[in-house]
Amino acid sequence: MAKAIWAGKVIAESNNTQEVEGNQYFPPDSVSKDVLKPSTHTSICPWKGTAHYYHVEVDGMKNENAAWCYPEPKPAAGEIKGKIAFWKGVRVEPGKN
């Protein structure tokens, strides 16, 4: 089972992640919603589309723009639509899919 951990807390856990470019994308229902806070930050990938970011907050600590998703990816990245990935110190243990 893949897990995302930050500040000592498991913030996402799933047997159904999708790996793209070395990142594990978690289904939205596998992520603790209380740790994700909306961000206005976006970035553009030429083949995936526009990524929308979230801050990750655990026990009063904030990791800015440490999670992202592609709510409307380009067709080549359709399998990650709405799934959430992490970086910036969030430890992801890939598990075995």
C-alpha positions as CSV (number, residue, x, y, z in Angstrom):
1,M,0.0,0.0,0.0
2,A,1.4,3.4,-1.0
3,K,1.6,6.0,1.7
4,A,2.3,9.8,1.9
5,I,3.7,11.0,5.2
6,W,4.4,14.5,6.5
7,A,5.2,15.7,10.0
8,G,4.9,12.2,11.3
9,K,1.3,11.7,10.0
10,V,0.0,9.5,7.2
11,I,-1.9,11.9,5.0
12,A,-2.7,9.5,2.1
13,E,-2.9,5.7,1.8
14,S,-4.0,3.6,-1.2
15,N,-3.5,0.4,-3.1
16,N,-4.7,2.2,-6.2
17,T,-2.1,4.9,-7.0
18,Q,-0.9,5.8,-10.5
19,E,2.8,6.4,-11.0
20,V,3.7,9.1,-13.5
21,E,7.2,10.6,-13.9
22,G,8.3,9.0,-10.6
23,N,5.4,10.6,-8.6
24,Q,2.6,8.5,-7.0
25,Y,-0.9,10.0,-7.7
26,F,-3.4,9.1,-5.0
27,P,-7.1,8.8,-5.5
28,P,-8.8,11.8,-3.9
29,D,-10.8,9.6,-1.4
30,S,-7.5,8.2,-0.1
31,V,-6.2,11.6,1.0
32,S,-7.0,13.1,4.4
33,K,-9.1,16.0,3.4
34,D,-8.5,17.9,6.6
35,V,-4.8,18.3,5.7
36,L,-5.3,19.9,2.2
37,K,-5.8,23.6,2.0
38,P,-6.5,25.3,-1.3
39,S,-3.7,27.3,-3.0
40,T,-3.9,29.8,-5.8
41,H,-0.7,28.4,-7.3
42,T,-0.8,26.6,-10.6
43,S,1.9,25.3,-13.1
44,I,1.7,24.0,-16.6
45,C,3.1,20.8,-18.0
46,P,3.2,20.5,-21.8
47,W,1.7,17.0,-21.9
48,K,-0.3,16.8,-18.6
49,G,-1.9,20.3,-18.6
50,T,-2.4,22.7,-15.7
51,A,-1.7,21.5,-12.2
52,H,-3.5,23.0,-9.2
53,Y,-1.8,23.0,-5.8
54,Y,-2.7,22.6,-2.2
55,H,-0.9,23.5,1.0
56,V,-0.5,20.6,3.4
57,E,-1.2,21.4,7.1
58,V,-0.6,19.0,9.9
59,D,-0.7,19.9,13.6
60,G,-0.4,23.6,12.9
61,M,2.6,23.2,10.5
62,K,2.1,24.3,6.9
63,N,3.9,23.0,3.9
64,E,3.1,25.4,1.1
65,N,2.1,24.0,-2.3
66,A,3.2,20.5,-1.3
67,A,0.4,18.7,-3.1
68,W,-1.0,19.0,-6.6
69,C,-3.5,17.5,-9.0
70,Y,-4.7,17.8,-12.5
71,P,-8.5,18.4,-12.4
72,E,-8.7,18.6,-16.2
73,P,-5.6,16.9,-17.7
74,K,-4.8,16.7,-21.3
75,P,-5.9,13.4,-22.9
76,A,-2.4,11.8,-22.6
77,A,-2.6,12.1,-18.8
78,G,-6.2,11.1,-18.4
79,E,-5.4,8.4,-15.9
80,I,-4.4,10.9,-13.3
81,K,-7.5,13.2,-13.5
82,G,-8.3,14.4,-10.0
83,K,-5.6,12.3,-8.3
84,I,-3.2,14.0,-5.9
85,A,0.6,13.9,-5.8
86,F,3.0,15.2,-3.2
87,W,6.5,16.7,-2.9
88,K,8.5,19.3,-0.8
89,G,9.4,17.0,2.0
90,V,6.3,14.8,2.0
91,R,7.7,11.3,2.1
92,V,6.0,8.9,-0.3
93,E,6.4,5.2,0.2
94,P,5.3,3.6,-3.2
95,G,4.1,0.2,-1.9
96,K,3.4,-2.5,-4.4
97,N,0.6,-1.9,-6.9
